[in-house]
């Protein structure tokens, strides 16, 4: 029997729901183009790829800086939400970490673009950086903890230093066609493997024998 006195779930007006979906779709499209073409990609190209008019983009994001910041936050949330999904999908936590790191590399393209429109030291920039740390370091740590427990990687890796290392490898990648950041990041992640760490022999150990 239905309780007529029970509070009903709040209903989102259809127009507002449609507007929210359109906004999320624009962020997805803009994020993909930022990765492949940089944050200076023309707004008309984003609009064309999304199948909307440029006015729709400017209605949601009046300036390019606002669009870049929105994409930045959108990608942080995408990376954060992908963590548990990937850990559940893969038998190997190390394999899940490898795929997640690629999402993080895509995000870094937007992060570096953000630095071009907002100067470090700007309170807004600092707040976004703190948002990144608070949301993504625990996610990365969950991958590392699971991989250590599965005896797949060495146990002395910290999430923050790994993310900083990935970030440093990606700096300047867009300015040099001969620099393959993804390849170097893959080598970094490969170096975490437990089997590789255990295979190294200290020359001093051989001499002492």
N, C-alpha and C positions, 0 to 999 in steps of 0.2 A: 504494500500500500504506500502510495507516495505521501510524504510529509509535506503538506502545503506550506508549513511554516518554516521549513528548512531554507536557508539562504541559497539562492541559485548561483551557479558559477558565472563570473563576469563575462559578458559577451563583448567581443571585439567587433565594432562596426565593420561590415564588409569592405567599405572604401578604405578604412584605416588599415585593415589587414592586407589589402591589395597594395597599398602604398608601401607598407613595410616589406612585402615580398619584392616589390620593384626595387626598393632601396638595396636589399640584400643582393639581388641579382646584379645591380650596377656595381656593387662592391666586388663581387666575384669577377666580373668582366674586367674592371679596372685593375684588380690585383693581378690577373693573368697577363694583361698588357704591360703593366709596370715591370713584370719579371722579364718579358721578352723584348720590350721596346723602351724601357726606362720611364721614369715618372713624368717626363716632358711629352709623352705621347699626346697628340691633339685630342681635345675633348670630343670633337666630331667623330673621331675614330672609335672612341669608347662608346659613344651614342649609337653609331652604326652597328658595332658588334653586339650591343645590347638590344638593338631594335627599337630604340626610343629616340625622341628628338633631343637636341642639345639643351633645350629649355628645361626638360625633365631633370637633367643632371644639375643644372644651375639652381633649380628649385630646391634640390636636396643639399647641394654643396656649392654655395655662391662663389667660392674661390678655390684655386687649385690646392692651396695649402690645406684647406678644410677637407678636400677630397683625399689628399695623401694621408692626413691624420686619421680619417675615418677608415681608410684601407688598412693602415697600420694596426689600428685597434681590431679590425675585423680579422686580420691575419693572425694576430696574437690569440684571439679566441678560437680560430680554426685550428691552430697548432695545439692549444690547450685541450680542446675537445677531442682531437684525434688521438691523444695519448692512450686513454683507456680502450678506445676502439681497436687500435693497432695491437696493443698488448693482448687483447682477447682474440684477435684474428690469427696471430702467429704462434706457432708452437715454440719458436725460438725468440726470447726477448731481445737478443742481439740483432736478429733480423728486423724485428719491429723497430728497434732504435735506429737502424740504418735508414729505414723508410721515413721515420719521423725527422731525422736530421735533414733529409732532402726537403721536407716541408719548411724547416727552419731556414735553410739556405734560400729558398724562394722568398721567404719573409724578409731576409736581410737585404734583398734588392730594394724593397720599399723603405726599410729602415735607413739605408744610406741615402736614398732620395729625400727622406725627411730631413736629414742633416743639411741638405742643400737649401731648404726653405725655412728651417728653424735653427738658430745658433745654439750650440751647447751652452748651458748657463741660463738659457731662457726657462722660466719656471714651467712652462707648458712642456718643453722638451724633457726636462728633468722628471716631470710627473709621468710622462709616457714611458721613459726608461724604467722608472720604478715599477710601473704597471707591468712592463715586460718581465722584469725580474720576478716579481711576486707571482705572476701567472705561470711562467714557463720553467723556471728552475725546479719547482717541485715535480713538474711533469717529467722533465729530463731525469731527475733523481729516481723517479719510480722505474724508469727503464733501466737505469744503472743497477739499482737494487735487485731487480728481477733477474738481470743478466748475471750478476755476481752470485745470486742464490742458485742459478742454473749452472754455475761454474763455467760460464762462457767468456767472461772478461776478467781482467785483473781487478782487485778490490780497492785500489788506491786512487780511483778517479773521482773527482768532485764534479757535480753537474755544472756549477758556475764556471769552473776553469775550462771544461770541455766546450761549453757554449761560447766562451770568450775566444778559445782557440779556433773554433769554426768561424766566428765572426772576423778574426784577424786574417784568416786565409781568404776570406771573401772581399776584403777591402781592396779597392782598385781593380777588381776583375773586369769591370766594364770598360776600363781605359786601355786594356792591352788584349788584343785579339789572340795572342799567343799564350795567355795565362788562363789555365783551365782550373778554376776554383773548385768545381765539383770533383774533379779527379783528385785534387789534393785533399779535399775533405774526405773522400772515400779512403784515401791512404791513411788519414788520421784515424778514422773509425776502424779500419783494419788493424791498426796498431793496438787497439784495445783488447784484441782477442787473447784469451788466456793461454791457448796453445802456443801462440807466438812468444808470449812473455816467458813461458816455462822453457821454451826451446833455446833461449839465449843462455850462453855459458860465459861466465866471467873468467877471463884468462887467468886471473889470480887463483881461481879454484883449481884449474888444471895444474898450475905450478905447485900448488900446495899438496897435490896428490902424489 
